[in-house]
Amino acid sequence: MSASEVERFAKDVKGNPALGDQVKVLGADLDGLVRFANGKGYQFTKQELEAKAKDNQGMLNEEQLNKAAGGVKANQLVVTFVTVT
């Protein structure tokens, strides 16, 4: 679909702790994240997710990335996506 669909998913993840916990479990698995989101009714591709996350990169420093990942190094695209959007 579009970047707006990725943004809608990110907003919902931030606003719903249970959904956020499910996303964190996926860790660095971008394909899994896209499958998960698509299964919840959000329509975007891995490429759209990566593009949106790359747009958001640079907005977080290393400490913020670590906090967002619960102290565990996770794929920066996923962490940036979930934390910034």
KAHUMO-V301321 format. One record per residue. RES is the residue in one small letter. PSI is psi in whole degrees, -180 to 180 (* if undefined). D_FIRST is the distance of its C-alpha to the first C-alpha in Angstrom with 1 decimal. Layout:
# KAHUMO-V301321
res=[RES | RES]
psi=[PSI | PSI]
d_first=[D_FIRST | D_FIRST]
This chain:
# KAHUMO-V301321
res=[m | s | a | s | e | v | e | r | f | a | k | d | v | k | g | n | p | a | l | g | d | q | v | k | v | l | g | a | d | l | d | g | l | v | r | f | a | n | g | k | g | y | q | f | t | k | q | e | l | e | a | k | a | k | d | n | q | g | m | l | n | e | e | q | l | n | k | a | a | g | g | v | k | a | n | q | l | v | v | t | f | v | t | v | t]
psi=[-92 | 175 | -29 | -31 | -38 | -43 | -39 | -44 | -46 | -41 | -43 | -38 | -44 | -34 | -8 | 100 | -37 | -43 | -41 | -41 | -39 | -39 | -42 | -36 | -30 | -21 | -124 | 8 | 88 | -40 | -42 | -39 | -43 | -44 | -44 | -51 | -45 | -38 | -22 | 4 | 2 | 136 | 98 | 162 | 170 | -40 | -40 | -39 | -46 | -42 | -44 | -41 | -40 | -35 | -33 | -14 | 149 | -11 | -17 | 143 | 176 | -41 | -44 | -39 | -42 | -41 | -44 | -30 | 11 | 30 | -2 | 130 | 120 | 172 | 125 | -33 | -47 | -47 | -46 | -45 | -51 | -36 | -40 | -43 | *]
d_first=[0.0 | 3.8 | 7.3 | 8.1 | 6.6 | 8.7 | 11.3 | 11.6 | 12.2 | 14.6 | 16.4 | 16.9 | 18.2 | 20.6 | 21.7 | 22.4 | 24.9 | 24.7 | 21.0 | 21.7 | 24.5 | 22.5 | 20.1 | 23.2 | 24.7 | 22.0 | 23.3 | 22.2 | 20.3 | 16.8 | 16.1 | 17.7 | 15.7 | 12.3 | 14.2 | 15.6 | 12.6 | 11.0 | 14.5 | 14.6 | 11.7 | 8.9 | 5.8 | 5.2 | 7.6 | 11.1 | 10.8 | 8.2 | 10.6 | 13.5 | 12.7 | 12.4 | 15.5 | 17.4 | 17.0 | 18.7 | 21.3 | 24.8 | 24.5 | 26.2 | 29.5 | 30.7 | 32.3 | 29.3 | 27.2 | 30.0 | 30.2 | 26.5 | 27.0 | 30.1 | 32.4 | 30.8 | 29.2 | 25.7 | 23.0 | 22.5 | 18.8 | 18.5 | 21.4 | 20.2 | 16.8 | 18.5 | 21.4 | 20.3 | 17.1]
